[in-house]
């Protein structure tokens, strides 16, 4: 299972990441960071749906997103 980690201090709430997520699990949060921006979050109930594509991290202009991809194990022959 891949996962997305958002650095709330760097996020400016531009929502660009939400436009490129193929499974639309990133949304604007009700929370604000110390700079007063409404940050984004991964929907908790859908966090397991992350494909690890890294589109959100690549789109983020503030480098606020890191994607941890799950390695696929070797299948038994």
N, C-alpha and C positions, 0 to 999 in steps of 0.2 A: 504494500500500500504506500503510495507516494503521499507527501504532505507539503503544505504551503505554510511558510512562516513569514509573518508580516511584521516589519519593524515599525511599530506605531509612531515612534519619534520622527521617522523619516517620511511617513506617508502624508501627502497633502490632499488626499481625497479627490484626486482628479478623475477617478473612475475609469481610466483607460484599461486597467486590468480586467474590469468587469466586461468590457466589450470584446475581449479576445479569448476569454475562457470558453473552451468548447463544451463544457458541461455546466456552465453558468452557476458555479458554486460560490463565487465571490460576490459580495453585496456591500452596500454602504452600511456602516454601523451607526447606531445611535450615539456612540461614544465619540468624544473629541480627544485629541492629543494635547500636549502642553502648549502647542502653538495655536490652538483653537480650530484646527481642521477636523472635519468629520472624516474619520478614517474608514478603511474597508476592513472586512472580516470574511472569513470562510464560514459558511453556514454550518454550524456544529453538527447537525443531523445528517449533513451530506459530505462531510470532510473525507470520508472513505471513497468518494467517487473521483477524487483527483487522479488524472491520468499521468501526471508527471511530465506533461508536454513542455513546460517552462515558458509558454507564451506570455503569461502574466508577468513573469520576472523580466523577460526580454522587453516588454512594452513599458514597464515602469520607468519613468524618467528620473526618479529619485533613488533608484536602487534599494527600494524598501521591501522587496520580496525575494525570498530564497525558496527554491523548490528542492526538496529532498526526494530523490527518486528511489524506488525500491528495486533492488536487483532481482532479476529473474533467475531462478535456480535452474540447474541442468535437469532436464526431464529424463527419467529412467527409460532406457531403450528396451 
